[in-house]
């Protein structure tokens, strides 16, 4: 799958989950998806998210044909001991 098709498919996953796309940048390199920015939900980005939401997003993104790896570089969150911590948790 071409990078442009992967980008569109990943974007659809994020939009379907009401992610504020104005705060997230998607980069693609050889099947690796890199997400940068801030993860918030809702039309105004006013709905808080939790670590389980990020895990579910990753599961859905990994389900896109052609995705080999997902790398998160998101503000206020880190992956620690098998779970996402940060945000308002």
C-alpha positions in Angstrom: 0.0 0.0 0.0 1.3 3.4 -0.9 2.1 5.9 1.9 -0.6 8.2 0.7 -3.2 5.4 1.0 -1.8 4.5 4.5 -2.1 8.1 5.6 -5.7 8.2 4.4 -6.6 5.0 6.2 -5.0 6.0 9.5 -6.7 9.4 9.3 -10.0 7.6 8.9 -9.4 5.6 12.1 -8.5 8.8 14.0 -11.5 10.8 12.7 -13.9 7.8 13.4 -12.7 8.0 17.0 -13.3 11.8 17.2 -9.7 12.7 17.6 -9.0 16.4 17.2 -7.0 16.3 13.9 -5.9 19.9 14.3 -3.6 18.7 17.0 -2.1 15.5 15.6 0.4 15.1 12.7 0.6 11.8 10.9 3.9 10.8 9.3 4.5 7.5 7.4 7.7 5.9 6.5 7.9 2.4 5.1 4.8 1.1 6.9 5.7 2.9 10.2 3.1 5.3 11.4 4.4 8.2 13.5 1.8 10.3 15.4 3.0 13.6 16.9 1.2 16.3 18.8 -1.6 16.3 21.4 -4.3 13.6 21.7 -7.7 15.1 22.5 -11.2 14.2 21.5 -14.3 16.1 20.4 -15.1 18.9 18.0 -13.3 21.4 20.2 -10.7 19.0 21.6 -12.4 19.4 25.0 -13.0 15.7 25.8 -10.3 14.1 27.9 -8.7 10.8 26.9 -7.2 8.1 28.9 -4.5 5.4 28.3 -7.1 2.8 27.3 -8.3 5.2 24.5 -4.7 5.5 23.2 -4.3 1.7 23.3 -7.6 1.2 21.4 -6.5 3.7 18.8 -3.2 1.8 18.3 -5.0 -1.5 18.0 -7.2 0.0 15.3 -4.3 1.6 13.5 -2.3 -1.7 13.6 -5.3 -3.3 11.9 -4.9 -1.2 8.8 -3.4 -3.2 6.0 0.2 -2.2 5.4 0.9 -0.9 8.9 4.0 -2.5 10.4 4.6 -0.3 13.5 3.0 2.6 15.3 5.2 5.2 17.1 3.6 7.7 19.4 5.3 11.1 20.1 2.4 12.7 22.0 2.6 15.5 24.5 1.9 14.6 28.1 2.0 10.8 27.7 4.5 8.1 27.9 4.4 4.3 27.6 5.6 2.9 30.9 5.5 -0.7 32.2 3.0 -1.9 29.5 0.5 1.0 29.7 0.1 4.6 28.8 0.4 7.1 31.6 -0.1 10.8 31.6 -2.8 13.2 30.5 -5.3 13.9 33.2 -5.0 10.4 34.8 
